[in-house]
Amino acid sequence: MFTGIVRARGRVASFDGARLVVESEISASAGDSVAVDGVCLTVVEGENGRLAFDVAVETVARAKRFGPEVNLELPLRAGEPLGGHYVQGHVDGVGRVRSVEPEGDGARTWIDVPPQILRYCVEKGSIAVDGVSLTIAALDDRGFAVALVPHTLSETTLAALEPGSEVNLEADVLAKYVERLVQTPG
């Protein structure tokens, strides 16, 4: 379980489609979970500022390509403040940036999303974009907008977004459970 509060950025040293190696200040050991651009991955090697992960075929099919920089988060530990929202690290799909416009000291970014994800989006609800917990500021029939504050822009990879950029998306898990409960008879 993660919160979508990115703790570090990492540089992708290599990715061959099955093994991802990230250089980072994050310290983790084999068997630990790390969210990498919102994808929960298990560390298979962790030493000398490098983390290696085996990436499943399902992940490659569902998520955007890794690199050159990635957002990193270690899992939430009991007793730590939640900060963002519940994020599982299970990417629902990929969105595409429609526009990025300056807004005060931050930016308003519109992201087009597949219909199967858009149905879980509500104004003022939560969404994880490349592993970053964000609040949906506006919706239309193609996607949603998020307001990126200066801190988010400086501490995550989201400052590099431009029209056409792909992003990993994870809808709020609570919305998925509510939908399932409503659809299940009895």
Secondary structure, DSSP 8 states (H G I E B T S, - for coil): -B-S---EEEEEEEE-SSEEEEE-S----TT-EEEETTEEEEEEEEETTEEEEE--HHHHHHS----SEEEEE----TTS---S--B-S---EEEEEEEEEEETTEEEEEEE--HHHHTT--TT-EEEETTEEEEEEEE-SSEEEEEE-HHHHHHSGGGG--TT-EEEEEE-HHHHHHHHHHHS--
